[in-house]
Amino acid sequence: MDFHLSEEHMMIRDAARDFAQTELLSGVIERDNKQHFPDELVKKMGQLGFMGIMVDPQYGGSGMDTISYVLIMEELSKVDASASVIVSVNNSLVCYGLEAYGSEEQKQKYLTKLSTGEYIGAFCLSEPEAGSDATSQKTMAIDNGDHYIINGTKNWITNGGRADVYIVIAQTDRDKGSHGINAFIVESGTEGFHVGPKEDKLGIRGSDTHTLQFNDVKIPKENRIGPNGSGFRFAMKTLSGGRIGIASQALGIAQGAYELALKYSKERKAFGTEICNHQAIAFKLADMYTAIEAARLLVFKAAKDKDNGHDYDRSSAVAKLYASKIAMETSVEAVQIHGGNGFVKDYHVERLMRDAKITQIYEGTSEIQKIVISRSILRD
Ligand code: CAA
């Protein structure tokens, strides 16, 4: 694997870094405090091509590779993980799912708008009683000839109150288990579709997370994605790509926390010298740096697997498992290096620490990643 970025990749990374520093940084504490969704910034990210990074230009996307996606995600996440999860869900779970498995009509109707940021997408799999155990969901879609009727509840849905297009995973035939599941496109405003109250979260507070209710929601047959019964495989494949996005988000949180801690340690004095000169701090910085380097290699490996057409179920789970672990550890250490200042909002590291936790939970908990990895290595 080539570890050096091309000129083009460096330009993409620098554009994302510039956007994060000039546009995301100034309001990030306030958005976190007030749980404000960054509507205007999402529009700008759409104009920059960040909402459809890997989508073919014929559908309005930027036509970039997965390495570019990872670089953009890392830069956005260093500053604002709430903004980056909007990007990740739209790119990995919605645009990818439609481009890889949708019909030409679905791509023209929805993907062309999702990839430019004109529309925002949401991915609805989790339920009150089915988060990790995805086949046990209760939402039902009944086949009624030329349409389906959907009933059920989905929760913890990112972009839940803001999306224009929802990809909804539902049972169509309980007796068939994972083969009796389908994915459907539901447009916001469809009769019977209700958005519940916004969740008051520990982290990624600038993102929009809701419970959704489906009461006799009627959708046309052509809104089913892929052949009958393919919804579970669709969800698993889509989530594998999503895990590369969340791994790069975790990497960005870790890198952001490390950079802040490094800078602070060179400025803050204690016992007559800058604190970075004390081995207690210098060793922490060395550990943080090493863990981040290792995580970045794993994230790049998973992205390369995807770009090269190799299987990436295992490498994306490995990258997410490790990057989310070190995001948590690194951000905790960054708070520690900041001492009392780390515990107040102005220094940003407490927010990064709160944001880090979700990377060990969504798009499959760390325990789910271990299931995916162990099943894969035991099959070898
Ligand atoms: N690719 C293709 N097929 C796959 C697959 C994959 N990656 N994973 C499973 N399958 C197939 C299996 O081969 C199997 O097919 P057969 O029956 O024909 O053999 C079928 O699907 C069922 O697979 P399993 O028996 O492995 O299924 P399981 O019930 O044991 O579950 C699991 C596997 C990995 C635990 C899965 O349920 C899972 O990933 N759960 C976590 C779900 C998750 O990530 N939720 C997050 C919600 S989305 C989110 O957070 C988005 C957001 O808003 C940010």
Residues whose N, C-alpha, C, O or C-beta is under 5 A from the ligand:
A	BS01	CAA	F123 L125 S126 G131 S132 D133 A134 T135 W156 I157 T158 S178 R233 M236 K237 L239 D313 Y362 E363 G364 I368
